[in-house]
Amino acid sequence: MSDTPGRLLRLLSLLQSPREWPGHELAERLGVSPRTIRRDIDRLRELGYPVHATQGNTGGYRLTAGTAIPPLLLDDDEAVAIAIGLRTAAAGSVTGIEETSVRALAKLEQVLPSRLRRRVTVLQEAAVAVPQGGPSADAEHLALLAAACVTHEKVRFTYRAANGQETRRLAEPHSLVAAGRRWYLVAHDCDRADWRTFRLDRLTDPLRTGARVPARELPGSVDAATWVSTTLSGTAGHRALLLVHAPAEQVADRVPATLGVVEPVDDHTCRLLTGADSLEYLAYRIAVLGFDFDVLDPPELGPHLRTLGERVLRAAHTAEQSGDAR
């Protein structure tokens, strides 16, 4: 490759992938000598790109964080994905990034080739998001906790429980989980020596302590999303365990992760653990599931299902009579 500017752009594109590149591999990719690669690396550094080099057999080059964000090279799919993500974020569940997302989107769309701009516009015109209410997470809190999760750094924060009581907590963050319009922090509570799930909209004044600890695994080696689903079902005022006569995949499609945990029994049945604040509402949610089911627990759910069934049958009978009278 004799075109030096073009070669530099190609080199920069390779270095922006999250890995370390040995010099000989970069040379092979670009069809030049390792010496040319070293000169090109020096040129990128002169342009402000923080390229870090490590020595030895396992050494190589990688792009690191600097004092400013250098220009990024994106392929077509990456550019479209970012544009769509920014448009979604402008009306998303994170407080404080709406205006920032619009500004970033304006900059990106200004330089998008017309063919890519059409792809983004077509999707925007065809897709309509249903407005959702509810609490949202603070963008700065989200970024701080995400960094603490990655570095396994203890954090302090004030947490407001459902009853309004506030306590100061010290925790080891594990993961952030988005469920609907709500964000949850999964963390090991140091004061209580146990795992907890915290709603971010109830969390204030987070502070990174600088104290790093070894990474912990969630009990049972489950993933964070499953942990949150199980926790939310378990903390509901009333829980129900059902045997659903349908494949687990079909049931999971109809039950959001925040409303229940689905476990397969065989190819045709599964168990569903779900919860709600009242048995009456729990009966309603189960009734509209759309599959036959048996209630394994609790027996107190039976009368509420019977009352709901009788109400629906009366309504159906009234509707049939109205149809016959026409």
N, C-alpha and C positions, 0 to 999 in steps of 0.2 A: 504494500500500500504506500504509494508515493505522495499522496495528498496528506500533508501534515495536519491541517485543521480537521479534516475528516477522520484521520486516525486518532487524534486527540479526543474527538467527540465519542468515537467508538470505545476508546480506552476508558473514558469517564463513565460511559454507560455500563461497562463491565464492573468498574469499581463501586458503582452505586448499588450493586446487588449485595445482600448481607452475607458476605463470605470473604475469606482472605485468598488472594490470588498469587500463586508462585510466579516469579518473573518469567520462567521458561514457558509457563502455560499462557501467559499474556502474549508473549512473543509468538507462540504458535497460532493463537487466535487471530492476531493481527498481521501475521506473515512478515515479521521483522526480526531483527536480532535482539537479544537481551540488552545489549548496549543502547539500542534505540529506545527500548522501553524505559531504561533508566533516565535518558534525556527527556523523554516525554513526561515522566513522573515529575522531574524537576520543573518543566514548563507548567504543569498543572499547579504545583506548589506556588510558583510565581504568580499565578492567576488567582490565588487565594483558596485553592482546594486543599484541605488538610489531609494529605495522603500519608498514612503511617506505614513504616516498613519494619519488619522483624527479620532478624538474621537466623541462619541455621537451616538444616534440612527441611524443617517444617515451617520456615518463615515465608513471608510474602508481603503483598501490599493490600491495604484496605483503606477505605475512606472513613475518617473519624469525624466526630463532632468538632466544629470550630467555634469561633466567636460570632459568626454570622452564617446564615443559610446560603450556600452557593446555589447557582442555577441547577435545577434537576432535569434530567433527561427521562422522559416517559415514553413508553410505547403507546400505540393507539388504544389498546384495551385498558391500560392503566389510566390514561388521560380521561377516557370516558367514565371509568369507574369512579375516579375522584370527582369529576363534575357532578355525577349523579349523587354521590355521597354528600357533597356540599349542598346540593339543592334539598336533599332530605334533611340534613342537619339544620337547615334554616327554619324548619318547623318541627324539630325533634324534641327529645325528652331531656336535653341538657340545657340548663339555664345559662344565658349569657353568651352563647356562641352564634345566635341567629344573625346578628349584624356582621360579625366577623366572617361567618360562612358566606354571606352575600358578597362581601368585599373580595374574598379569596376567589369566589366563583367568577366574579366580573373580570379579575385578572386572568384567570385561566381561559375563559371563553374568548377573551380578546385575542389570544394567540392560537386558539384551536383552529386547525385546518377546517375548511368548510364541510368536508365530508364527515368529520367527527362532530362538528357542531350540529349537523343534521341528525346524527344518531342520538345525541343528547336531547335535542328538541323534540324529536318524534316520541321518544320515551316519556318526556315530560308531558306532552300533549295527551298521550294515551293513558298514562297512569294517574290515578286520582287517589290521594290519601284521605282516609276518613279522619276528620278532626277528633282528637282524643283529649279528654280532660285529665286531671289528676296531677299529682306532685311531680316535680322535675328535679334533676340533680344539678348541683353547682359545678360548672366546668372546671374551676380552679381546684375544687376539692377532688373532683374526679381525676385530674391530672396528677395531683400530689399523691393520692392513694395508689394510682396505677404505678407510679415510679417506686413507691414503697413496696408494692407487691413484687416487682421485678428484682429489687435489690435486697429483699427480705429484711427490711428495716422497720423497727418498731415505730408505732405512731401513737400519739395521744389525741383524744378528741372528746367532745361533750356529746352525749347521746340522750335523746328524749324518748322515753318509752311510750307505749300506747296510752298509758294513764297520765301522761304529761310529766312524770318525774324525770329530772335530769341528773345524770351521773357523769363523772369524768372517768374515761376508760384508757387503759394502756393495752395495746393489742399488737399482734404480729399478723399483718395482712397476708392473705393467701391469694385471693382472686376477687375480681369484680365481675358481677353477673348482671346482665340486662334482662329484665323480664317485663315485657309490655312497656309502659312508660316509666317504670320504676327501675332503679339501680340498687344492687345489694352488694355489700362488702362481706366476704367470708373471711373470718379472721379467728386466730386463737386468742381468747381473752386472758391476758396474763394474771389479772386479779382473781378471776374465777377459775383459772386453770382448766378451761374447757373451750370448745369451739362455739362460736356465735355467728349469727347472720344479722347484719345491721343495715337498715334502710338508709340510703344516703340522704334522702330528704329530711331525715330526723337527726342527721349528724352535722355538728357545727365545730368550728375552731380546730380543724385537724392540724397537727404539728408533727413533722418528722423529727425523731429524736437523735438520729445519727448512729444509733446502736443497731448493728446488724447481727442477725441470728441465723443458725442453720435452717434450711428450708424444712418445713413440716409437711407430712402427707395427711390428707383428710382421713378420718376413721373409715375403715372398710375399703380404702383405696378407690373411692368413688370420685367422679369428676365434680367440679364446683357447681355446674348446672344441676346435676342430680341432687347434690347436697342441698341446694337452695329449694328445689322442688319438694324434697322430703321435709325440710324444715318448715316451709310454709304450710304444708298439709298438716304437719304435726302441731303447729301452734294455733290452728284454727280452734274455735270454741267447741266444735263438734266434728268428729271424724267418722268416716264410714269405710269399711272394707267390703268390696264387691267382687263377685265372680261374674265377669262379663262374657257373654257367649258371642265373641267375635275375636278375630286375630288382634294381637297387641298393636300391630302397625296401624290398623284402622282406628282403634280406640285412641291411640296417641295422636292421630291427626285431628281428633275432635276435642281432645282435652289439653288445654294449654299447660305448659310445664309448671306454671304458677298455681295450677288448680288441682294437680294430682300426679301420682306416680303410677306408671303402668308397668306390670311385670308379666311376661308371657308364662302361661301354664303349659300349653301345647299349641299346635298350629291353629286351633279353632277357639281357644278360650284364653283369658288373661285375668289377672287380679288388678283391681284399681283401688288405690288408697287416695281418698279425697276428703276435703273438709270445708266447713263453712261456719259462719258465726251463729247460725240457728239451724235446728233440725228441719224446720219448715222450708228454708231456702235450700238446704242440702237435698231434701226430697225433690224439689223442683229441678235442681241441676241434674240429678240422677235421672229423673223422668224424661228429660229432653235429650238424653245422651244418644238415643236412636238405636240402641241395641237391647236385646233381652239380657236380664241380669238377675242374680240372686244376691240378697243381702247376707253377708257373713257376719257382720257386726256393724252397729249395735242393734239389738232387737227393738229399742225405743224408736227406731226409724220407721218401723212398720205402720203404726197408726197415721203418721204424717203422709206416707205414700198412699194409704187407703183413702184418706180425706182428699188428697189431691186427685186421685183416680175418680172418686165419686163426683167431684166438682167438674172434671173434664167430661165424664159421661153425661152429666146433666146438660152441660153446654152443647154436647154433640146431639143429644136428643132434641133440644130446643131448635138447633139449626136444622135438623131433619124435618121437624114439624113445620118450620117456616117454609122449607122448600116444598113440602106437600101442599101447603095452602096457596101457593102461587098458581 
